Amino acid sequence: MRLGNQVLCSEDLTLKQKGQKNRAAPQASAGPHHTQVEGPEQCEKLARGRCVMWIRWWLWPLVAICSADQFRDEAERIMRGTPVIDGHNDLPWKLLNMFNNQLQDEKANLTSLADTHTNIPKLRAGFVGGQFWSAYTPCDTQNKDAVRRTLEQIDVIHRMCQMYPEAFVCVTDSTGIRQAFWEGRVASLVGVEGGHSIDSSLGVLRTLYHLGMRYLTLTHSCNTPWADNWLVDTGEDKAESQGLSSFGQSVVKEMNRLGVIIDLAHVSVATMKATLRLSKAPVLFSHSSAYSLCHHRRNVPDDVLQLVNQTRSLVMVNFYNDYVSCKKEATLSQVADHLDHIKKVAGAGAVGFGGDFDGVSRLPVGLEDVSKYPNLVAELLRRQWTEAEIRGALADNLLRVFEEVEQARVGTNNGTSKSKWREGELFLKTELQTGDHHKYRYQKIHGGTRTLRPGTRTSAGGAAALPRSSTEEDEPWRGRRQARAPGPR
């Protein structure tokens, strides 16, 4: 080994001496005899250095790969127990644009549909167990045919459940989501995106609720006659309601009474604050990110995040590049930065996923479609998120908000008490197999009992009847304005 080192060292010294040929001649102490004496030592040091260098070149990539595999394996283990509930997906809008809602079209087959971010195999690969599907109609339908077109999009969601019963089941409450988890199907819920869809009518609001709507986004990218949208904050639209008009306040109260989740994605900051202060139940941002990291007015500023914390509300982070990096390119790591920031300011219970798949054109590297959720969970594990925090972001936080909205609906606590659903209690059927633990989980997933306010009326099936509406008449006016062409979904 020393001989080899001497030879190698000798070659290196020769090259080094050749490189010094234009310099001054070396002193006698640096002659051949000196080189022969120090060569073995230099050679040994050089060999050690090269050995370390080769270890770094070959070993560290292997360590990184093994570490990544470890985080990925751990992510999948967690997600088998607690699948993703995503806050916003525009597949129904995509089906309208691509196939005119003709789901029987052979090319519209959701088991093989290739030109979308979402299909059934991708949902399964991404461990998606619950999805709010967007029933969206553009702002230019306001005061025209918005209600009809919203009904058509709700119909698409219902038909998805009917045509693919092995994959989707339409549900309307938190218990239904857990039941779908148990069955290994995607719990499918209706989210109506834009207050213009109710045409300033509480009657339409109630009708959409009975058709399955479980959240309503108060505005899209246009004002309604009773709430202001985010373009007010950019100066592109004029503030017409200063947050919420008196009728807008009635809409919020009626949504609390019905048990409809209030969605504040797309609204102005003034509307965010007014709603958070008025609502008797937590609210959500179904697909918004952190303004501090990307100064886009579709995102949520820190002072609003503090109100989110105080009201036990929820921000479901959007993956659209323009809202993540404020550029046309973004990375999965930057999405994780938004999750980190919201957790820091509003708390771990305020974080969720709202990918906006099939509603946007640009997505981060590593989050190109719904199959990529495990990549994001692995990144959170790498950042030392706890398992409870990750289960919260995946599903538990949304379920907690949904339960508190349901509790406010039956008037048990005005939406202020903590949910009885504990973190980490979402498990698939394959993990519910043993003893009393299995029995307890089974009862939890299948609903158990419900505490009602004394004197609360119940229907024949035992469910709590809705309290009487606090607003008997709709506001007898319809504001009209020039609606803008739809932008990013």
C-alpha positions as a printed NumPy array, in Angstrom:
array([[  0.   ,   0.   ,   0.   ],
       [  2.874,   2.361,   0.947],
       [  4.709,   1.459,  -2.255],
       [  1.61 ,   2.19 ,  -4.28 ],
       [  1.183,   5.429,  -2.425],
       [  4.828,   6.32 ,  -3.141],
       [  4.39 ,   5.728,  -6.856],
       [  1.153,   7.705,  -6.954],
       [  2.713,  10.448,  -4.905],
       [  5.785,  10.505,  -7.12 ],
       [  3.634,  10.987, -10.207],
       [  1.704,  13.753,  -8.493],
       [  4.915,  15.476,  -7.386],
       [  6.307,  15.22 , -10.908],
       [  3.169,  16.878, -12.296],
       [  3.344,  19.496,  -9.602],
       [  7.005,  20.2  , -10.396],
       [  6.195,  20.491, -14.108],
       [  3.561,  23.031, -13.212],
       [  6.241,  25.08 , -11.441],
       [  8.697,  25.142, -14.354],
       [  8.233,  28.837, -14.96 ],
       [  8.812,  29.699, -11.313],
       [ 12.152,  30.343,  -9.575],
       [ 14.377,  27.302,  -9.087],
       [ 13.732,  25.494,  -5.807],
       [ 16.202,  25.733,  -2.949],
       [ 18.502,  22.801,  -2.134],
       [ 16.242,  21.686,   0.673],
       [ 13.544,  21.156,  -1.928],
       [ 15.689,  18.901,  -4.101],
       [ 15.215,  15.247,  -5.091],
       [ 16.424,  13.892,  -1.772],
       [ 13.828,  16.003,   0.091],
       [ 11.107,  14.787,  -2.264],
       [ 12.035,  11.159,  -1.652],
       [ 11.885,  11.629,   2.122],
       [  8.557,  13.449,   2.268],
       [  6.883,  11.629,  -0.618],
       [  5.474,   8.678,   1.364],
       [  3.937,  10.957,   3.973],
       [  2.422,  13.225,   1.365],
       [  1.252,  10.204,  -0.553],
       [ -0.444,   8.694,   2.479],
       [ -2.227,  11.978,   3.203],
       [ -3.247,  12.251,  -0.436],
       [ -4.556,   8.681,  -0.439],
       [ -6.643,   9.344,   2.644],
       [ -8.031,  12.504,   1.058],
       [ -8.917,  10.695,  -2.126],
       [-10.511,   7.884,  -0.145],
       [-12.686,  10.399,   1.696],
       [-13.556,  12.077,  -1.588],
       [-14.643,   8.79 ,  -3.153],
       [-16.724,   7.978,  -0.066],
       [-18.458,  11.311,  -0.4  ],
       [-19.097,  10.823,  -4.095],
       [-20.527,   7.342,  -3.757],
       [-21.805,   6.996,  -0.209],
       [-23.691,  10.247,   0.318],
       [-25.994,   9.783,  -2.703],
       [-26.754,   6.302,  -1.412],
       [-27.493,   7.709,   2.045],
       [-29.743,  10.36 ,   0.506],
       [-31.602,   7.758,  -1.539],
       [-32.08 ,   5.491,   1.466],
       [-33.219,   8.445,   3.575],
       [-35.706,   9.533,   0.9  ],
       [-37.028,   5.982,   0.662],
       [-37.399,   5.881,   4.437],
       [-39.442,   9.112,   4.481],
       [-41.537,   7.908,   1.552],
       [-42.243,   4.567,   3.241],
       [-43.201,   6.348,   6.452],
       [-45.445,   8.744,   4.509],
       [-47.303,   5.86 ,   2.893],
       [-47.705,   4.111,   6.242],
       [-49.321,   7.207,   7.733],
       [-51.508,   7.791,   4.676],
       [-52.829,   4.237,   4.726],
       [-54.271,   5.121,   8.12 ],
       [-55.22 ,   8.735,   7.404],
       [-55.862,   9.413,   3.714],
       [-55.859,  12.907,   2.228],
       [-58.965,  15.068,   2.335],
       [-58.301,  17.724,  -0.297],
       [-60.167,  21.022,  -0.14 ],
       [-60.567,  21.838,  -3.813],
       [-60.463,  19.95 ,  -7.11 ],
       [-61.853,  21.235, -10.431],
       [-62.289,  17.92 , -12.24 ],
       [-66.032,  18.63 , -12.816],
       [-65.08 ,  21.89 , -14.557],
       [-62.548,  19.981, -16.659],
       [-65.208,  17.439, -17.641],
       [-67.454,  20.295, -18.764],
       [-64.738,  21.857, -20.906],
       [-63.451,  18.604, -22.381],
       [-66.629,  16.56 , -22.821],
       [-69.544,  18.958, -22.259],
       [-70.386,  16.879, -19.161],
       [-70.998,  13.78 , -21.291],
       [-69.569,  11.303, -18.801],
       [-70.667,   8.355, -20.939],
       [-68.185,   9.432, -23.608],
       [-65.607,   6.679, -23.959],
       [-62.813,   9.253, -23.752],
       [-64.202,  10.575, -20.444],
       [-63.575,   7.281, -18.64 ],
       [-62.146,   8.253, -15.253],
       [-60.247,   4.982, -14.95 ],
       [-58.059,   5.885, -17.942],
       [-58.449,   9.642, -18.493],
       [-54.929,  10.854, -19.226],
       [-55.116,  14.585, -19.953],
       [-56.094,  15.648, -16.448],
       [-54.411,  15.957, -13.076],
       [-57.062,  13.646, -11.644],
       [-58.295,  10.158, -12.446],
       [-59.134,   7.127, -10.347],
       [-55.702,   5.412, -10.5  ],
       [-53.977,   8.699,  -9.617],
       [-56.329,   9.268,  -6.682],
       [-55.512,   5.809,  -5.352],
       [-51.773,   6.285,  -5.841],
       [-52.009,   9.578,  -3.952],
       [-53.958,   8.048,  -1.036],
       [-56.835,  10.493,  -1.538],
       [-59.716,   9.455,   0.714],
       [-61.856,  12.587,   0.62 ],
       [-62.372,  15.319,  -1.949],
       [-64.37 ,  18.52 ,  -2.153],
       [-65.271,  18.662,  -5.846],
       [-65.837,  22.187,  -7.113],
       [-69.214,  23.087,  -8.592],
       [-68.034,  26.206, -10.405],
       [-69.537,  28.55 , -12.942],
       [-67.711,  31.659, -14.199],
       [-68.369,  35.191, -13.011],
       [-69.879,  36.159, -16.36 ],
       [-72.908,  34.016, -15.482],
       [-73.741,  36.274, -12.513],
       [-77.312,  37.621, -12.697],
       [-77.846,  35.409, -15.739],
       [-77.763,  31.609, -15.618],
       [-75.4  ,  31.009, -12.679],
       [-77.932,  28.969, -10.695],
       [-78.752,  26.645, -13.602],
       [-75.123,  26.077, -14.463],
       [-74.231,  25.435, -10.826],
       [-76.97 ,  22.81 , -10.659],
       [-75.512,  21.149, -13.76 ],
       [-72.08 ,  20.941, -12.126],
       [-73.549,  19.475,  -8.937],
       [-75.241,  16.925, -11.176],
       [-71.84 ,  15.994, -12.641],
       [-70.508,  15.256,  -9.147],
       [-73.521,  13.086,  -8.338],
       [-73.121,  11.2  , -11.622],
       [-69.438,  10.563, -10.902],
       [-70.544,   8.745,  -7.745],
       [-73.223,   6.827,  -9.65 ],
       [-70.982,   5.78 , -12.534],
       [-67.977,   4.764, -10.394],
       [-69.45 ,   3.437,  -7.141],
       [-66.349,   1.341,  -6.471],
       [-64.249,   4.53 ,  -6.366],
       [-66.532,   7.364,  -5.216],
       [-69.315,   7.765,  -2.692],
       [-71.157,  11.065,  -2.302],
       [-71.378,  12.078,   1.359],
       [-72.717,  15.093,   3.23 ],
       [-71.261,  14.89 ,   6.735],
       [-68.145,  14.025,   8.7  ],
       [-69.487,  10.584,   9.597],
       [-69.9  ,   9.831,   5.897],
       [-66.251,  10.685,   5.306],
       [-65.14 ,   8.169,   7.922],
       [-67.469,   5.553,   6.491],
       [-65.896,   6.098,   3.063],
       [-62.436,   5.681,   4.599],
       [-63.606,   2.373,   6.044],
       [-64.861,   1.248,   2.636],
       [-61.732,   2.371,   0.777],
       [-63.645,   4.825,  -1.423],
       [-63.176,   8.55 ,  -2.018],
       [-65.653,  10.517,   0.081],
       [-67.012,  12.998,  -2.45 ],
       [-68.415,  16.32 ,  -1.278],
       [-69.821,  19.314,  -3.138],
       [-68.162,  22.698,  -2.764],
       [-69.855,  25.555,  -4.628],
       [-67.197,  28.041,  -5.731],
       [-68.608,  31.539,  -5.815],
       [-71.419,  33.357,  -4.028],
       [-72.835,  34.464,  -7.383],
       [-74.14 ,  30.885,  -7.64 ],
       [-76.901,  31.627,  -5.097],
       [-78.109,  34.717,  -7.03 ],
       [-78.479,  36.706,  -3.774],
       [-81.174,  34.301,  -2.576],
       [-81.266,  32.487,   0.745],
       [-83.817,  30.156,  -0.824],
       [-81.273,  29.107,  -3.439],
       [-78.672,  28.723,  -0.673],
       [-80.978,  26.355,   1.204],
       [-81.796,  24.416,  -1.967],
       [-78.117,  23.915,  -2.78 ],
       [-77.607,  22.658,   0.769],
       [-80.332,  20.051,   0.277],
       [-78.611,  18.994,  -2.973],
       [-75.409,  18.268,  -1.07 ],
       [-73.439,  21.534,  -1.009],
       [-71.258,  21.523,   2.105],
       [-69.179,  24.597,   1.5  ],
       [-69.819,  27.84 ,  -0.331],
       [-67.002,  30.16 ,  -1.402],
       [-68.424,  33.618,  -0.685],
       [-67.014,  35.103,  -3.901],
       [-65.002,  34.033,  -6.88 ],
       [-62.865,  36.612,  -8.699],
       [-65.755,  39.08 ,  -8.832],
       [-67.815,  40.898,  -6.245],
       [-71.266,  39.707,  -5.384],
       [-73.802,  42.372,  -4.352],
       [-73.09 ,  41.371,  -0.74 ],
       [-69.366,  40.464,  -0.484],
       [-66.087,  41.761,  -1.926],
       [-63.505,  39.657,  -3.755],
       [-59.692,  39.674,  -3.651],
       [-59.355,  42.018,  -6.649],
       [-60.564,  44.818,  -4.384],
       [-57.206,  44.52 ,  -2.604],
       [-55.299,  44.976,  -5.878],
       [-57.379,  48.002,  -6.883],
       [-58.831,  46.238,  -9.926],
       [-62.315,  46.121,  -8.379],
       [-64.093,  48.672,  -6.235],
       [-65.113,  47.798,  -2.68 ],
       [-68.896,  47.604,  -2.772],
       [-69.752,  45.894,   0.52 ],
       [-66.798,  46.958,   2.704],
       [-66.36 ,  43.266,   3.456],
       [-69.933,  42.081,   4.012],
       [-73.195,  43.929,   3.445],
       [-76.129,  43.402,   5.801],
       [-77.386,  40.711,   3.443],
       [-73.907,  39.189,   3.379],
       [-74.096,  38.909,   7.145],
       [-77.439,  37.129,   6.729],
       [-75.787,  34.676,   4.314],
       [-73.091,  33.875,   6.892],
       [-75.675,  33.354,   9.644],
       [-77.811,  31.137,   7.413],
       [-74.791,  29.025,   6.493],
       [-74.068,  28.573,  10.211],
       [-77.68 ,  27.522,  10.767],
       [-77.668,  25.053,   7.881],
       [-74.27 ,  23.538,   8.654],
       [-72.569,  24.766,   5.471],
       [-68.839,  25.469,   5.803],
       [-67.926,  29.053,   4.904],
       [-65.057,  29.213,   2.394],
       [-62.988,  32.413,   2.257],
       [-60.748,  31.593,  -0.711],
       [-61.031,  34.384,  -3.32 ],
       [-62.466,  37.027,  -0.954],
       [-60.957,  40.375,   0.062],
       [-59.093,  40.825,   3.327],
       [-61.977,  42.918,   4.682],
       [-64.397,  40.085,   3.864],
       [-62.066,  37.57 ,   5.517],
       [-61.944,  39.561,   8.745],
       [-65.653,  40.392,   8.825],
       [-66.609,  36.747,   8.311],
       [-64.128,  35.336,  10.819],
       [-65.484,  37.719,  13.455],
       [-69.143,  37.029,  12.655],
       [-69.272,  33.27 ,  12.112],
       [-70.302,  31.074,  15.044],
       [-68.364,  28.146,  13.568],
       [-64.855,  27.736,  12.139],
       [-64.368,  28.619,   8.481],
       [-61.902,  27.417,   5.881],
       [-59.826,  28.703,   2.992],
       [-60.282,  25.811,   0.58 ],
       [-57.334,  26.661,  -1.69 ],
       [-55.16 ,  29.56 ,  -0.517],
       [-51.553,  29.951,   0.608],
       [-49.499,  32.304,   2.802],
       [-49.214,  35.943,   1.714],
       [-45.968,  36.454,   3.639],
       [-44.192,  33.975,   1.353],
       [-45.843,  35.048,  -1.913],
       [-47.358,  38.525,  -2.1  ],
       [-50.385,  37.538,  -4.149],
       [-53.74 ,  38.84 ,  -2.927],
       [-55.292,  35.399,  -3.286],
       [-53.182,  34.376,  -0.302],
       [-53.83 ,  34.854,   3.41 ],
       [-51.912,  37.573,   5.326],
       [-50.49 ,  36.965,   8.78 ],
       [-53.009,  39.124,  10.665],
       [-55.779,  36.993,   9.172],
       [-53.838,  33.827,  10.044],
       [-53.906,  34.998,  13.654],
       [-57.712,  35.21 ,  13.437],
       [-57.675,  31.73 ,  11.899],
       [-55.888,  30.537,  15.021],
       [-58.32 ,  32.303,  17.359],
       [-61.388,  30.868,  15.596],
       [-60.041,  27.301,  15.123],
       [-60.36 ,  27.734,  11.376],
       [-58.37 ,  26.124,   8.544],
       [-56.173,  27.127,   5.581],
       [-55.843,  24.455,   2.882],
       [-52.702,  25.302,   0.927],
       [-52.996,  25.882,  -2.825],
       [-50.369,  24.33 ,  -5.131],
       [-50.72 ,  26.8  ,  -8.031],
       [-47.236,  28.094,  -8.866],
       [-48.334,  31.728,  -9.033],
       [-49.61 ,  31.526,  -5.438],
       [-46.676,  29.458,  -4.161],
       [-43.639,  31.278,  -5.579],
       [-45.241,  34.281,  -7.319],
       [-43.478,  32.943, -10.428],
       [-44.34 ,  30.555, -13.215],
       [-42.093,  27.89 , -11.674],
       [-42.303,  26.439,  -8.172],
       [-41.118,  23.422,  -6.225],
       [-42.596,  21.   ,  -3.746],
       [-40.23 ,  22.417,  -1.13 ],
       [-41.803,  25.857,  -1.556],
       [-45.257,  24.379,  -0.952],
       [-43.882,  22.861,   2.256],
       [-42.589,  26.329,   3.183],
       [-46.18 ,  27.628,   3.058],
       [-47.338,  24.774,   5.26 ],
       [-44.522,  25.519,   7.704],
       [-45.411,  29.208,   7.828],
       [-49.119,  28.662,   8.416],
       [-48.313,  26.132,  11.122],
       [-45.992,  28.642,  12.777],
       [-48.473,  31.56 ,  12.721],
       [-51.872,  29.84 ,  13.019],
       [-50.936,  26.504,  14.598],
       [-50.646,  22.922,  13.39 ],
       [-54.432,  22.541,  13.626],
       [-54.931,  25.241,  10.987],
       [-53.174,  23.477,   8.089],
       [-54.575,  21.385,   5.245],
       [-54.15 ,  20.595,   1.536],
       [-56.164,  22.339,  -1.195],
       [-54.258,  21.453,  -4.342],
       [-56.54 ,  23.135,  -6.933],
       [-55.815,  20.29 ,  -9.338],
       [-57.461,  20.551, -12.766],
       [-58.18 ,  24.209, -12.104],
       [-54.684,  25.559, -12.769],
       [-52.145,  25.282, -15.561],
       [-48.873,  25.35 , -13.606],
       [-47.971,  23.074, -10.707],
       [-44.757,  22.577,  -8.71 ],
       [-42.121,  20.044,  -9.652],
       [-42.954,  16.972,  -7.572],
       [-46.679,  17.817,  -7.288],
       [-47.739,  17.45 , -10.903],
       [-50.973,  15.552, -10.194],
       [-53.006,  14.012,  -7.366],
       [-50.789,  10.926,  -7.215],
       [-47.935,  13.012,  -5.771],
       [-49.307,  13.713,  -2.279],
       [-46.928,  11.164,  -0.664],
       [-44.01 ,  13.274,  -1.927],
       [-45.294,  16.248,   0.059],
       [-45.901,  14.195,   3.191],
       [-42.373,  12.755,   2.918],
       [-41.02 ,  16.305,   2.744],
       [-42.927,  17.266,   5.898],
       [-41.466,  14.223,   7.652],
       [-38.013,  15.305,   6.537],
       [-38.773,  18.665,   8.176],
       [-39.551,  16.839,  11.422],
       [-43.305,  17.322,  11.473],
       [-44.791,  14.938,  14.011],
       [-47.104,  12.146,  12.969],
       [-50.022,  13.874,  14.722],
       [-49.326,  17.121,  12.841],
       [-49.2  ,  15.273,   9.533],
       [-52.426,  13.386,  10.239],
       [-53.968,  16.747,  11.051],
       [-52.904,  18.261,   7.734],
       [-54.061,  15.161,   5.856],
       [-57.568,  14.905,   7.304],
       [-58.012,  15.415,  11.041],
       [-58.032,  19.22 ,  10.888],
       [-60.717,  19.286,   8.212],
       [-62.806,  16.737,  10.078],
       [-62.533,  18.782,  13.248],
       [-63.744,  21.924,  11.429],
       [-66.569,  19.974,   9.766],
       [-67.693,  18.532,  13.104],
       [-67.735,  21.941,  14.758],
       [-69.787,  23.339,  11.872],
       [-72.221,  20.454,  12.368],
       [-72.358,  21.138,  16.103],
       [-73.115,  24.808,  15.475],
       [-75.9  ,  23.702,  13.133],
       [-77.817,  21.85 ,  15.843],
       [-77.091,  24.606,  18.33 ],
       [-75.246,  22.518,  20.904],
       [-72.426,  24.957,  21.58 ],
       [-72.427,  27.802,  19.038],
       [-69.409,  26.108,  17.471],
       [-67.04 ,  26.987,  20.298],
       [-66.359,  23.702,  22.077],
       [-63.614,  21.352,  21.02 ],
       [-64.381,  18.453,  18.744],
       [-64.611,  15.023,  20.377],
       [-62.868,  13.483,  17.378],
       [-59.293,  12.81 ,  18.41 ],
       [-56.255,  13.132,  16.18 ],
       [-55.094,   9.942,  14.53 ],
       [-58.436,   8.116,  14.673],
       [-58.791,   7.638,  10.912],
       [-57.89 ,   4.127,   9.853],
       [-58.69 ,   1.939,   6.894],
       [-60.586,  -1.306,   7.286],
       [-57.419,  -3.419,   7.055],
       [-56.063,  -1.764,  10.217],
       [-59.208,  -2.366,  12.281],
       [-58.952,  -6.005,  13.077],
       [-58.277,  -6.701,  16.725],
       [-60.181,  -6.805,  19.983],
       [-61.795,  -3.913,  21.808],
       [-59.65 ,  -1.448,  19.866],
       [-61.337,  -2.626,  16.683],
       [-64.769,  -2.264,  18.245],
       [-64.077,   1.274,  19.424],
       [-62.765,   2.362,  16.039],
       [-65.679,   0.721,  14.278],
       [-68.14 ,   2.64 ,  16.426],
       [-66.292,   5.872,  15.803],
       [-66.246,   5.405,  12.052],
       [-69.892,   4.471,  11.932],
       [-70.99 ,   7.531,  13.807],
       [-71.769,   6.479,  17.367],
       [-74.19 ,   8.719,  19.238],
       [-74.908,  12.399,  18.911],
       [-75.617,  14.874,  21.69 ],
       [-78.546,  17.183,  20.968],
       [-79.628,  20.36 ,  22.664],
       [-82.539,  19.707,  25.06 ],
       [-85.784,  20.109,  23.17 ],
       [-84.218,  19.881,  19.717],
       [-86.671,  18.468,  17.216],
       [-85.63 ,  15.326,  15.335],
       [-86.789,  13.852,  12.072],
       [-88.235,  10.367,  11.744],
       [-84.743,   9.019,  11.123],
       [-83.443,  10.515,  14.343],
       [-81.309,  13.285,  12.805],
       [-81.551,  16.729,  14.316],
       [-83.967,  19.021,  12.495],
       [-82.659,  22.414,  11.467],
       [-83.333,  25.32 ,  13.815],
       [-85.748,  27.883,  12.433],
       [-84.161,  30.333,  10.01 ],
       [-83.211,  33.642,  11.552],
       [-83.887,  35.321,   8.199],
       [-87.353,  34.625,   6.801],
       [-87.113,  36.821,   3.703],
       [-84.381,  37.228,   1.118],
       [-83.069,  40.707,   0.525],
       [-85.378,  41.98 ,  -2.26 ],
       [-82.75 ,  43.269,  -4.647],
       [-80.24 ,  42.045,  -7.154],
       [-77.052,  43.986,  -7.803],
       [-75.738,  43.891, -11.355],
       [-72.21 ,  44.501, -12.517],
       [-69.937,  43.711, -15.411],
       [-68.399,  40.316, -14.666],
       [-64.835,  39.589, -15.749],
       [-63.577,  36.648, -17.707],
       [-62.546,  33.752, -15.482],
       [-58.91 ,  33.598, -14.4  ],
       [-56.98 ,  30.835, -12.634],
       [-59.322,  28.481, -10.865]])
